[in-house]
Amino acid sequence: MNRYARKKEQYVPKLEKIELSQKNIKLRWVATIAFFAVGAASLAYSLHSYLAPETGWEQIEISGSYGETCADQFLLMYNLGSGEESPTAEKKAVTGIYTEACEEAYRIFHSSAEYDGVGNLAAVNASPNLEVTVDPALYGVLERLENHGIRSHYLGPAYEIYNGIFGCAEDYQTADYDPLQNPGLKTAFSEIAGYAMGEEQIDLELLGDHRVRLTLSADYLRYANELETTRFLDLSWMKNAFIADYLAERLTQAGYTHGVITSFDGYTRNLETREEAFYYQLYDSTPLTQLEYRGPMSIVELRAYPVKAMDKLCYYTLETGEVRVPYLDVTDGLPKAAAGSLTAYSEDVGCGEMLCQVLPAYVANDLDRNRLLSLEADGIHSLYLENGTLYHSADSVTLTDQTVETKRIK
């Protein structure tokens, strides 16, 4: 147990149950992902649907028991009957791939639990200054972070403490985890950030052939021992961006491209190759308008406030109205969001790559508009809301509510 936190009962948010029609679902409903507006309970297994699926959009459930899997944080909607197989055969195949991929991803990206035969983040954390062979998918993610100069995943000890705030039920509990309320924690987070920013203190060597070595200085090892932590690396709030890509790749490699994968915390991969209209909900604290797009699309949404029931897992709203976001700035270890919301989208770039590109612009004191504009050259478009106006980097945007004021980012 970390010396900055006291033991307490873990708060489990109450989930609501809804019934989903098994008939074809309109694309508008699919794209806005109404599922996440009411929580994860809609993942309840439907035997009738599995045995007799109809043609059209349907939610795909994982098969078997709900054990160690990331499926509770994702929604897969699939347009059954779009391929050459029957809806029944197609659903069985997609379900099998999705189930296996969700179980694999859970283990591969876990930062604190090791599994036999799995080279995951926990295995790297457990072997400082030693060579470790990791899963190819994890190696690719670590390489991507390295190539972009992202060091937020080195804030593992800070995330280990701070994420406890999202399990709090009352404000009086939050000071144990919140550096903005606790001067001692603020100092500790600043120290952790100092280590995270120093390559001579902590760095990940990429040795090829999926081999890595987490190099730690004697000073940092001593400091980590004082904190009673071994969680040096943690993808934390970034993790689901890479998992969304992992799930999308598994389905695409198998030839199943008529689906939409969405995480509860803002990462979407639309695999649909046909030119059909989809709509993505944009928020300004409350639903504002929908962005219309067509064809394959990756979407990354970062927000400074909760809007859905499952956001209790990564946001905490104090009685004062202040919101604690999941994003920690690697420069000082403090939670930050530079705008009410930022939505980035691309036809060609996955969620993980896009997150690496927009993270420095958003997890900061001020929004870096110039960086957002520069990403247009890479096919990454950005939207953000400010005082009721929607600013965009693309030449134009198509919204369902034409009364919303829009301006180009300058």
VMD Tcl script that draws the C-alpha trace (Angstrom):
set ca {
  {0.00 0.00 0.00}
  {1.38 3.39 -0.97}
  {2.29 5.60 1.95}
  {0.19 8.46 0.55}
  {-3.09 6.54 0.59}
  {-5.22 4.92 3.27}
  {-7.04 1.63 2.77}
  {-10.76 1.91 2.13}
  {-13.68 0.11 0.58}
  {-13.55 0.31 -3.22}
  {-16.52 2.25 -4.55}
  {-18.42 0.41 -7.26}
  {-20.79 2.63 -9.24}
  {-24.36 1.41 -9.48}
  {-25.14 0.23 -12.98}
  {-28.46 0.55 -14.71}
  {-29.97 -2.17 -16.90}
  {-31.59 -1.53 -20.26}
  {-33.09 -3.80 -22.89}
  {-31.80 -3.59 -26.45}
  {-33.97 -4.48 -29.42}
  {-32.49 -7.26 -31.52}
  {-33.90 -5.77 -34.71}
  {-31.79 -3.67 -37.10}
  {-30.42 -0.62 -35.40}
  {-30.18 2.71 -37.19}
  {-26.70 3.96 -38.02}
  {-27.35 7.14 -36.09}
  {-27.88 5.11 -32.90}
  {-24.83 2.99 -33.63}
  {-22.50 5.91 -34.13}
  {-23.58 7.94 -31.14}
  {-23.10 4.87 -28.91}
  {-26.10 5.33 -26.68}
  {-24.93 2.22 -24.82}
  {-22.40 4.21 -22.82}
  {-24.94 6.79 -21.73}
  {-26.50 4.36 -19.29}
  {-23.52 2.28 -18.15}
  {-22.10 -1.14 -18.75}
  {-25.08 -3.21 -17.67}
  {-26.30 -3.42 -21.28}
  {-23.58 -6.03 -21.81}
  {-26.01 -8.65 -20.36}
  {-25.90 -11.79 -22.47}
  {-28.88 -12.48 -24.77}
  {-29.24 -16.17 -25.63}
  {-32.04 -15.65 -28.12}
  {-30.00 -13.09 -30.06}
  {-27.01 -15.39 -30.24}
  {-29.02 -18.35 -31.52}
  {-31.10 -16.46 -34.06}
  {-29.37 -13.23 -35.14}
  {-31.04 -11.06 -37.73}
  {-29.43 -9.15 -40.56}
  {-28.37 -5.65 -39.56}
  {-26.56 -3.82 -36.77}
  {-26.29 -5.77 -33.56}
  {-24.25 -5.56 -30.37}
  {-21.69 -8.35 -30.16}
  {-21.24 -9.88 -26.71}
  {-18.19 -11.83 -25.64}
  {-18.79 -15.52 -25.10}
  {-18.18 -17.49 -21.91}
  {-17.75 -16.06 -18.44}
  {-17.01 -12.41 -17.73}
  {-13.59 -12.97 -16.19}
  {-10.36 -11.14 -16.98}
  {-11.28 -9.21 -20.10}
  {-11.47 -5.61 -21.24}
  {-14.88 -6.17 -22.84}
  {-16.67 -4.32 -20.02}
  {-15.00 -1.11 -21.25}
  {-15.81 -1.58 -24.95}
  {-18.82 -1.85 -27.22}
  {-18.71 -3.67 -30.55}
  {-21.60 -3.08 -32.92}
  {-21.52 -5.21 -36.07}
  {-23.57 -5.10 -39.29}
  {-24.45 -8.78 -39.59}
  {-25.16 -10.12 -43.06}
  {-22.85 -7.61 -44.75}
  {-20.36 -10.29 -45.78}
  {-20.69 -13.56 -47.67}
  {-21.50 -15.61 -44.57}
  {-24.93 -16.03 -43.05}
  {-25.68 -13.74 -40.08}
  {-25.46 -16.75 -37.76}
  {-22.04 -17.87 -39.02}
  {-20.77 -14.31 -39.15}
  {-21.85 -13.57 -35.60}
  {-20.24 -16.75 -34.31}
  {-16.93 -15.91 -35.98}
  {-16.91 -12.26 -34.91}
  {-17.86 -13.21 -31.35}
  {-15.00 -15.70 -31.15}
  {-12.39 -13.26 -32.44}
  {-13.65 -10.42 -30.26}
  {-13.77 -12.58 -27.12}
  {-10.23 -13.83 -27.61}
  {-8.89 -10.38 -28.46}
  {-10.47 -8.78 -25.39}
  {-8.91 -11.41 -23.13}
  {-5.51 -11.04 -24.79}
  {-5.53 -7.25 -24.63}
  {-6.43 -7.28 -20.94}
  {-3.32 -9.31 -20.15}
  {-0.91 -7.67 -22.61}
  {-1.46 -4.11 -21.37}
  {-1.81 -4.88 -17.65}
  {0.72 -2.93 -15.60}
  {0.54 -4.76 -12.27}
  {-0.51 -8.41 -12.84}
  {1.79 -10.90 -14.55}
  {0.54 -13.90 -16.54}
  {2.42 -17.02 -17.57}
  {3.71 -16.74 -21.11}
  {2.63 -13.10 -21.52}
  {5.26 -10.39 -21.85}
  {3.21 -7.49 -20.54}
  {3.83 -4.17 -18.80}
  {3.79 -5.86 -15.40}
  {6.61 -8.17 -16.49}
  {8.67 -5.14 -17.52}
  {7.92 -3.35 -14.23}
  {8.97 -6.44 -12.27}
  {12.38 -6.65 -13.97}
  {14.12 -3.25 -13.83}
  {17.48 -3.16 -15.61}
  {16.87 -6.63 -17.07}
  {16.02 -7.68 -20.62}
  {12.38 -8.74 -21.09}
  {10.67 -10.13 -24.19}
  {7.25 -8.53 -24.55}
  {4.21 -9.22 -26.70}
  {4.64 -7.80 -30.24}
  {1.55 -5.60 -29.78}
  {2.98 -4.05 -26.62}
  {6.38 -3.60 -28.25}
  {4.71 -1.67 -31.08}
  {2.93 0.62 -28.60}
  {6.10 1.31 -26.60}
  {7.97 2.00 -29.83}
  {5.28 4.44 -30.95}
  {5.42 6.32 -27.64}
  {9.21 6.48 -27.89}
  {9.13 7.75 -31.48}
  {6.80 10.59 -30.50}
  {8.75 11.53 -27.38}
  {5.75 10.75 -25.15}
  {6.80 10.05 -21.55}
  {3.41 10.12 -19.82}
  {3.57 6.34 -19.29}
  {6.56 6.87 -16.98}
  {4.19 8.45 -14.43}
  {3.23 4.99 -13.15}
  {3.70 5.76 -9.43}
  {1.59 8.92 -9.75}
  {-1.23 7.10 -11.58}
  {-1.16 4.37 -8.94}
  {-1.99 6.96 -6.28}
  {-4.12 9.42 -8.24}
  {-6.49 6.88 -9.84}
  {-7.77 6.08 -6.34}
  {-9.80 9.30 -6.51}
  {-12.16 7.69 -9.02}
  {-13.19 5.13 -6.45}
  {-14.14 7.74 -3.85}
  {-17.76 8.13 -2.81}
  {-17.39 11.34 -0.75}
  {-15.24 14.45 -1.08}
  {-13.53 13.93 2.27}
  {-11.90 10.78 0.85}
  {-10.36 12.49 -2.16}
  {-7.52 14.33 -0.41}
  {-5.68 11.02 -0.05}
  {-5.29 10.91 -3.83}
  {-5.59 14.49 -5.12}
  {-2.40 16.55 -5.54}
  {-4.48 19.69 -6.00}
  {-5.77 19.35 -2.43}
  {-2.85 17.62 -0.74}
  {0.43 19.63 -0.60}
  {2.40 16.50 0.27}
  {1.03 14.69 -2.77}
  {1.69 17.70 -4.99}
  {5.34 17.60 -3.95}
  {5.49 13.83 -4.51}
  {3.87 14.10 -7.95}
  {6.32 16.82 -8.88}
  {9.18 14.55 -7.83}
  {7.73 11.62 -9.80}
  {7.37 13.87 -12.85}
  {10.98 14.95 -12.44}
  {12.10 11.33 -12.59}
  {9.73 10.59 -15.49}
  {11.17 13.43 -17.55}
  {14.78 12.41 -16.92}
  {16.08 9.79 -19.34}
  {19.04 9.25 -17.04}
  {16.61 8.28 -14.27}
  {14.18 6.04 -16.15}
  {14.14 4.98 -19.78}
  {12.98 2.07 -21.89}
  {15.52 0.60 -24.27}
  {14.01 -0.99 -27.38}
  {16.40 -3.80 -28.28}
  {14.61 -5.29 -31.31}
  {12.95 -8.69 -31.65}
  {10.35 -7.51 -29.11}
  {13.00 -7.24 -26.37}
  {13.09 -4.26 -24.00}
  {15.06 -3.18 -20.97}
  {13.64 -0.72 -18.43}
  {16.70 1.11 -17.13}
  {16.35 2.73 -13.71}
  {18.91 4.73 -11.78}
  {19.88 3.71 -8.27}
  {18.40 6.99 -7.06}
  {15.01 6.28 -8.64}
  {14.96 2.72 -7.33}
  {15.59 4.09 -3.85}
  {12.82 6.66 -4.28}
  {10.37 4.07 -5.60}
  {11.16 1.87 -2.62}
  {10.22 4.76 -0.32}
  {6.92 5.08 -2.21}
  {6.42 1.32 -1.88}
  {5.75 0.94 -5.60}
  {7.06 -1.05 -8.52}
  {4.62 0.38 -11.06}
  {7.14 2.34 -13.08}
  {5.26 2.10 -16.39}
  {1.49 2.50 -16.72}
  {-0.56 3.43 -19.78}
  {-3.44 4.40 -17.47}
  {-6.00 6.56 -19.35}
  {-4.10 6.04 -22.64}
  {-4.48 2.27 -22.59}
  {-7.85 1.94 -24.30}
  {-6.65 3.89 -27.34}
  {-4.14 1.13 -28.04}
  {-6.57 -1.62 -27.13}
  {-9.13 -0.21 -29.59}
  {-6.49 -0.48 -32.30}
  {-5.63 -4.01 -31.18}
  {-9.25 -5.15 -31.36}
  {-9.72 -3.45 -34.72}
  {-6.61 -5.11 -36.13}
  {-7.69 -8.57 -34.98}
  {-11.07 -8.21 -36.68}
  {-9.66 -6.64 -39.83}
  {-7.00 -9.30 -40.24}
  {-9.73 -11.94 -40.15}
  {-11.68 -10.06 -42.83}
  {-14.45 -8.65 -40.63}
  {-14.71 -4.94 -41.37}
  {-18.38 -4.09 -40.91}
  {-18.21 -3.03 -37.28}
  {-17.71 -0.12 -34.91}
  {-15.58 -0.47 -31.77}
  {-15.97 2.16 -29.04}
  {-14.47 2.43 -25.57}
  {-16.35 4.11 -22.74}
  {-13.57 6.69 -22.38}
  {-13.59 8.16 -25.87}
  {-11.76 5.93 -28.39}
  {-13.59 4.76 -31.53}
  {-12.58 2.63 -34.50}
  {-15.15 2.46 -37.29}
  {-14.10 -0.36 -39.62}
  {-17.00 -0.05 -42.06}
  {-15.56 0.28 -45.59}
  {-18.80 1.19 -47.30}
  {-19.73 4.82 -47.85}
  {-22.56 5.09 -45.34}
  {-23.31 8.03 -43.07}
  {-22.31 7.78 -39.41}
  {-22.81 10.34 -36.66}
  {-20.56 11.04 -33.69}
  {-21.99 12.88 -30.68}
  {-20.15 16.06 -29.63}
  {-20.56 17.51 -26.14}
  {-20.33 20.89 -24.48}
  {-20.96 19.53 -20.95}
  {-24.24 18.28 -22.45}
  {-24.95 16.89 -25.94}
  {-24.45 19.69 -28.46}
  {-24.51 18.31 -32.00}
  {-23.35 15.36 -34.08}
  {-20.47 15.16 -36.52}
  {-21.36 13.37 -39.75}
  {-18.69 11.25 -41.44}
  {-18.46 8.40 -43.94}
  {-16.28 5.35 -44.32}
  {-13.54 4.03 -42.01}
  {-12.68 6.43 -39.19}
  {-10.67 6.61 -35.98}
  {-11.82 9.04 -33.29}
  {-10.13 10.21 -30.09}
  {-12.18 12.29 -27.65}
  {-10.61 14.00 -24.62}
  {-12.87 15.86 -22.19}
  {-12.58 18.01 -19.07}
  {-15.92 16.80 -17.68}
  {-18.01 13.63 -17.38}
  {-21.06 13.17 -19.59}
  {-21.92 9.46 -19.32}
  {-22.66 7.09 -16.48}
  {-19.45 5.09 -16.90}
  {-17.40 8.28 -16.65}
  {-17.52 7.69 -12.90}
  {-14.64 5.33 -13.56}
  {-12.31 8.11 -14.69}
  {-13.77 11.46 -13.52}
  {-14.61 12.80 -10.09}
  {-16.74 15.89 -9.54}
  {-16.26 17.68 -6.23}
  {-19.14 19.36 -4.41}
  {-17.61 22.68 -5.52}
  {-18.19 21.68 -9.14}
  {-14.49 21.17 -9.81}
  {-13.73 18.10 -11.90}
  {-10.74 15.84 -11.61}
  {-9.80 14.49 -15.03}
  {-7.80 11.31 -15.68}
  {-5.00 13.10 -17.55}
  {-1.73 13.86 -15.72}
  {0.79 16.27 -17.21}
  {4.24 14.68 -17.29}
  {5.92 18.05 -16.74}
  {4.58 18.42 -13.17}
  {2.38 15.38 -12.51}
  {-0.81 17.43 -12.11}
  {-4.23 16.70 -13.69}
  {-4.88 18.99 -16.65}
  {-7.24 19.53 -19.58}
  {-6.58 22.55 -21.80}
  {-10.13 22.79 -23.21}
  {-13.63 21.58 -22.44}
  {-13.26 18.88 -25.07}
  {-11.05 17.96 -27.98}
  {-12.13 15.50 -30.66}
  {-9.57 14.32 -33.19}
  {-10.48 12.10 -36.12}
  {-8.75 10.54 -39.10}
  {-9.49 8.17 -41.95}
  {-5.93 6.86 -42.07}
  {-4.46 7.05 -38.54}
  {-5.37 4.75 -35.65}
  {-6.39 5.84 -32.17}
  {-2.99 5.20 -30.58}
  {-1.06 7.17 -33.16}
  {-3.60 10.00 -33.05}
  {-3.46 10.15 -29.25}
  {0.33 10.47 -29.36}
  {-0.10 13.41 -31.74}
  {-2.76 15.35 -29.83}
  {-1.78 14.53 -26.23}
  {0.85 17.31 -25.93}
  {-1.68 19.82 -27.28}
  {-4.39 18.97 -24.74}
  {-2.77 17.74 -21.52}
  {-1.26 21.13 -20.80}
  {-2.05 24.51 -19.27}
  {-3.11 25.96 -22.63}
  {-4.41 24.37 -25.81}
  {-1.74 24.26 -28.52}
  {-3.77 25.35 -31.55}
  {-0.72 25.53 -33.82}
  {-0.02 21.86 -33.17}
  {-3.60 20.94 -34.03}
  {-3.33 22.86 -37.31}
  {-0.03 21.20 -38.17}
  {-1.61 17.75 -37.82}
  {-3.80 18.43 -40.85}
  {-0.79 17.51 -43.00}
  {-0.93 14.02 -41.44}
  {-4.65 13.63 -42.06}
  {-5.62 14.28 -38.44}
  {-8.52 16.72 -38.03}
  {-9.44 18.38 -34.74}
  {-12.55 19.90 -33.15}
  {-12.79 21.73 -29.86}
  {-15.46 23.77 -28.13}
  {-14.91 27.18 -26.61}
  {-17.69 29.44 -25.29}
  {-20.31 27.60 -27.33}
  {-18.37 27.86 -30.60}
  {-17.06 24.78 -32.37}
  {-13.57 25.32 -33.76}
  {-12.29 22.96 -36.44}
  {-9.03 22.44 -38.32}
  {-10.58 20.79 -41.41}
  {-11.72 22.88 -44.35}
  {-15.31 22.12 -43.39}
  {-17.38 19.98 -41.05}
  {-20.88 18.54 -41.44}
  {-23.03 18.81 -38.32}
  {-26.59 17.67 -37.68}
  {-27.40 20.94 -35.90}
  {-26.75 23.75 -38.35}
  {-27.39 26.42 -35.69}
  {-24.09 25.64 -33.90}
  {-21.54 28.35 -34.66}
  {-18.37 27.00 -36.27}
  {-15.00 28.64 -36.95}
  {-11.70 27.54 -38.40}
  {-8.85 27.21 -35.95}
  {-6.33 30.01 -36.48}
}
mol new
graphics top color blue
foreach p $ca { graphics top sphere $p radius 0.5 }
foreach p [lrange $ca 0 end-1] q [lrange $ca 1 end] { graphics top cylinder $p $q radius 0.2 }
display resetview
